[in-house]
Amino acid sequence: MSLPRFRSLPLVAVLAGVAVPAAHAQSSTDGQAHWTLGIGATWSPSPYRSYDNKAWPLPLVNYEGKSFYFRGASFGYRLYKTPNDEISVLVSPLANRFRHDDSNDARLRRLSDRDISGMGGIAWKHTADWGVLQASAQKEFTGHGGGTSLDANYAYPIRKGALTLTPTLGVTRANGALNDYYYGVSGREAARSGLASYRAGSGTAPWLGLAAMYRLSPSWITAAGMRYTVLPDAVKDSPMVGDDHTQSFFLSLSHVF
């Protein structure tokens, strides 16, 4: 699946966390593989100054097998699974991206581009009557500084007939190497752009999400949601950044096989 040109999502992990609600994933406790295919759209205004923001369509592909899963753009292999717990290794993209041509700020247009990063690590998920706990630790492996990201979140699905509402509260911590790649300004960039040089440190970003899923039929699902992230000082103090928060929105229609 090709990646759309995301303007910039907060340092919160993967495309699946924004564009594909967790409720799309089908349980494989029956030992059978499950597929979900669909189409969606996401809009994620960038925290970068004077940045051109657009909504983007994207295909949705989810697969839940006995050992492997593919959720949005996150690929995982289960090392351990019980009815309540799951431990897996996973690979996913960190959907931050900066294109200097997409900024209307003359100084930012003189900076180098920042690309989507590949992240790999381990994830844990615990499901109970009182909600779902998830945590992950990932490291960048695509030559963008080798930074790390930790994420923990709690979700409580509320089901009423065909409708499921899932509020989620989480926190993400990125180390200095990861933040500096996306929000730092090197001495060379400062000299040619007029911006002050800046080295971003580590930071913790709390976030809040809400997803709504509605079953149109046993095979068709529509979903929508949003995610609001408070940027840490290490990010919002960057001369590249013009906001203290980010938000992301999605809408999708999927068929379950």
C-alpha positions, 0 to 999 in steps of 0.5 A, a space after each residue: 500500500 503506497 503512503 499518501 502525502 501526510 502533511 505531519 502527524 504528531 509524534 504519536 505513532 503510526 498511520 493506523 492510529 489515526 486513519 484506521 480505528 481499532 474497532 476495524 480489527 477482527 478478532 482471530 480467537 476463532 483461529 480464522 484469518 479476517 480481512 477488512 478492506 475499505 477507503 478512507 480520508 484523513 486530515 491532519 493540520 500541520 504544526 509547522 508554520 504557514 504550512 499547506 494542509 490538505 485532506 488525503 484519501 487512503 486505502 484501508 487494509 486490515 488483516 488479523 491472522 493467527 500469528 500475523 496482523 496488518 493494521 493500517 500501515 502497521 505490520 506485526 507478529 504475535 510472540 504471545 497471545 491469550 484471550 486477554 493479552 497480546 505481545 508482538 513485534 511490529 514495524 510501522 511508519 512514523 507519519 511525520 513529514 516536512 516538505 519545504 515547498 509546502 510552506 508559505 514561510 520564506 525561511 522554512 522554504 530554505 530548510 531541508 525536507 524531513 521524511 516519514 520514518 520507519 519504526 520497529 519495536 515491541 507492543 503489548 495489549 491487554 483487553 478486559 471488561 474495564 477497557 483496553 490497555 496498550 503500550 509500545 516501544 519503537 526505534 527508528 531504523 531508516 537513517 533519521 537519527 535512530 530516535 525512539 518513541 514510547 506510547 501508552 494508552 487506555 481505551 474504553 469501547 462503549 457499545 450500543 446496538 450497531 454503534 461503538 464509541 471508543 474514547 482513548 487517553 494516551 501519552 507519547 514520549 519521543 527522545 531528542 534524536 527523534 524530535 530533533 530530526 523533525 523540529 531541529 534547525 542545524 547551524 547550516 540551515 540557520 545560516 541560509 534561512 535566517 531562523 535561529 539554530 535549534 536542537 530539540 530535546 526529548 518531550 512527552 505529548 499527552 493525547 486524546 482520541 475519540 472514534 465512532 464505528 457504526 455497523 451498516 450491516 454484518 459486512 459493512 462498517 463506517 467509522 469516523 474520529 479525531 485525535 488531539 495532541 498537546 505538543 511538548 515544549 521541545 517541539 513547540 519551542 522550535 522556530 519551525 513550529 507555529 502551534 502548541 497542539 495538533 489534531 487529526 481527523 478521519 472518515 472511512 468505509 470498510 467491508 469485513 470478510 
